[in-house]
Amino acid sequence: QVQFEESGGGLVPPGGSLRLSCAASGFDFWRKIMNWYRQAPGKERELVARISAHGTPMKYVDSVLDRFTISIDNDKNTRYLQISSLKPEDPAVYFCNMGYPNPEGSWGQGTQVTVSS
């Protein structure tokens, strides 16, 4: 059974940074394109970043370009999303999932990113 577990979210001041982690099980992690998505209240879930199975970033949505960095650690079966220069439009629940062009697995609980005032 494919499962995702996101972690690392929290309360961050504007301009701050944090690193999100995605642990997964139930499939060959190292074979799959992986994605980070986010969903803000009242909005649809959107793709934020995508990375190849070998660790090459494939896509960043324009709004996070040069601020977010997606990476992998296949030894730990973990994917990361480094968030820097947090903006007011970044707060959301962040999710990871595999597949291209559409997500293929069930969604985890996500991890909440909040900007402090």
N, C-alpha and C positions, 0 to 999 in steps of 0.2 A: 504494500500500500504506500503510495506516494504521500509524503508529509513534508510540510514546510514549517519552520519555526523561526520567526523573526524576533530580533531583540536589539537593544541599544538605544531605543527612543528615549525621550525625556523632555524636560523643560530647559530651553536654551535662550539666552538673550539674543536680540537682533545682532547679526554679524557673527554670531558664535558658530561653533563646530561640534559635530559628533559623528560617530561611526556606527552605522547599522550593520547587523550581522544576519545572515540567513543560513540556517542549518537545514539540511534536507536528508531524507532517507527514502528507501523504497525504489530507487532507480540508480543507474550509473551516472552519478553527478558529473563525472569528468567527460561524459559524452554529449552533454546538453548545453545548448544556448540558454543562458539564464537572464532573467529580467527583474528589474525593480519597478513597481508601480506605486502610485499613491492615490488616495481618495480623501478629498476634503469634504466637510459637511455640505450636503446639498449638491454635490458635484459627482460626475461620473469618475470611475477609476481611470487613471491615465498612465500610460507608459512613461517612465522617467529615464531609464537607462537599460542598455542591453549589452551583454558580453558574450563572446564566443566561448566554446568549451576549452579553448586553449589560452584564454585570458586576454584576448584582444577586444577592447571596447568597440562596439559596433554602432551604438547610437546613444545620443543624449537628446532629450527634448530641449528645445531652444532656451527655455526659461531657466535651465540648470547648467547650461554649458559654461565651462570654466569655473564652476563652483562645486559640482559634484564629481566624484570619481568612483567608478565601479571597478572592482577587482575580485580575484578569486584566490583561494588557497585549496588546491585539490587534495593536499595531504590531510587537511582538516575537514574536507567536504563542506567548506564554508564559502559563501560569497559575501562581499562587503559593499557598502555604499558609504563613502566618506562625504559628509555634507559640510561645506564651509560657507562662510559669508551668508548665513541664514537670513532670508528675507521674509517679510510678512505673508507672502503668498505660499511659503513652503509648508506651513503646518498642515498635517494630514496624518492619516494612518498609512504607513508604508508596508507594502507587501512584496514578497518575492514569488516568482513562479518560473517555470521552465517553458521552453518551446518557442518556436518561430513559425509563422508570424503571430500566431495567437497562443495564449497561455494554455497549457495542456493538463496541468494538475489541479487538484482541489486547493482552494485558498486556505491559508493559515489564518491565525488571529490578527496578524499584523502587529506593528509597533507604532505607538503614537509619538509624533514629533510636535511639540508645542513651542511657540515663541513667547517668551515672557515679556511683559510690558515694562 
